[in-house]
Amino acid sequence: MNKKVLFICQGAMIAAIYVVLTMFINTFNLASGAIQVRISEALCILPIFTPAAVPGLFVGCLLSNIFMGSAIYDIIFGSLATLIGAFGTYYLRKTKFVFTLPPVIANGIIIPLVLRFAYHMTDAYWFLVATVCAGEIICVCILGMILKAALWPQHKFIFRNAELNA
């Protein structure tokens, strides 16, 4: 299998799973707002396994925000926050736990601004930082680490590179 095709397929699968998880949790009104527990953010640990997760997470977040009818600033900047977090996770992939922090930090800084300016929330910026970071910690640091533990025994098979398929 061609490396580029494998990269695109892995990224597309990650994007699709992100969208499905976001749409599911959105039925409980937990995918957006001041208090967000977007379980799809647990996938933000996947760049430790494959670089294809970086664009996959970005596209998944972008599509989720579009499908949920989010404000244009949320579609753009929310998706960029996920992209920044995914890049950070990829670059810190060799650390033990620190790789979980870039999505928390990126979303914790950017999303409160989106909530204030795109949705005109009057809550204090620092309150929104706290609530967004709390949701990200639940999803990325806790659920993400559970996902990592579940995937780790089979990660070389699941995320194998093109040479193994040739």
Residue pairs with C-beta under 8 A, 6 or more apart in sequence:
1 162
1 165
1 166
2 162
3 161
3 162
6 52
6 161
6 162
6 165
7 51
7 52
8 52
10 50
10 52
10 53
10 56
10 159
11 52
11 53
11 54
11 55
11 56
11 59
12 56
12 59
13 56
14 43
14 46
14 52
14 53
14 56
14 57
14 60
15 55
15 56
15 57
15 59
15 60
15 63
16 60
17 40
17 43
17 60
18 40
18 43
18 56
18 57
18 60
18 61
18 63
18 64
19 40
19 60
19 63
19 64
19 67
20 40
21 38
21 39
21 40
21 42
21 43
22 31
22 38
22 39
22 40
22 60
22 61
22 64
22 68
23 31
23 64
23 67
23 68
24 39
25 31
25 37
25 38
25 39
25 40
26 32
26 64
26 68
30 36
30 37
30 38
30 39
31 38
31 40
31 64
31 68
32 38
32 68
32 70
32 74
33 115
34 115
34 121
34 123
34 127
34 128
34 131
34 132
35 131
35 134
35 135
36 111
36 131
36 132
36 135
36 136
37 135
37 138
37 139
38 135
38 139
39 139
39 143
40 60
40 61
40 64
40 139
41 82
41 103
41 107
41 135
41 136
41 139
41 140
41 143
41 144
42 139
42 140
42 143
42 144
42 146
42 147
43 53
43 57
43 60
43 144
43 147
44 57
44 82
44 85
44 86
44 89
44 100
44 103
44 139
44 140
44 144
45 89
45 99
45 100
45 140
45 144
45 145
45 147
45 148
46 53
46 56
46 57
47 53
47 54
47 57
47 86
47 87
47 89
47 90
47 93
47 99
48 89
48 90
48 93
48 99
48 148
49 151
49 155
49 158
49 159
50 159
51 90
53 86
53 90
54 83
54 86
54 87
54 90
57 82
57 83
57 85
57 86
58 79
58 82
58 83
58 86
60 82
61 78
61 79
61 82
61 83
62 75
62 79
65 74
65 75
65 78
65 79
66 75
70 78
70 118
71 114
71 118
71 119
72 118
73 114
73 117
73 118
74 114
74 118
74 119
77 110
77 111
77 113
77 114
78 110
78 111
78 114
80 110
81 103
81 106
81 107
81 109
81 110
81 111
82 103
82 106
82 107
84 102
84 106
84 110
85 102
85 103
85 104
85 105
85 106
85 107
85 140
86 102
86 103
87 102
88 99
88 101
88 102
88 103
88 105
88 106
89 99
89 100
89 102
89 103
91 102
92 98
92 99
92 101
92 102
93 99
97 141
97 145
100 140
100 141
100 144
100 145
101 141
103 136
103 140
104 133
104 136
104 137
104 140
104 141
107 132
107 133
107 136
108 129
108 132
108 133
108 136
109 129
111 128
111 132
112 125
112 128
112 129
112 132
113 125
115 121
115 123
115 128
115 132
116 123
116 125
116 128
121 128
151 158
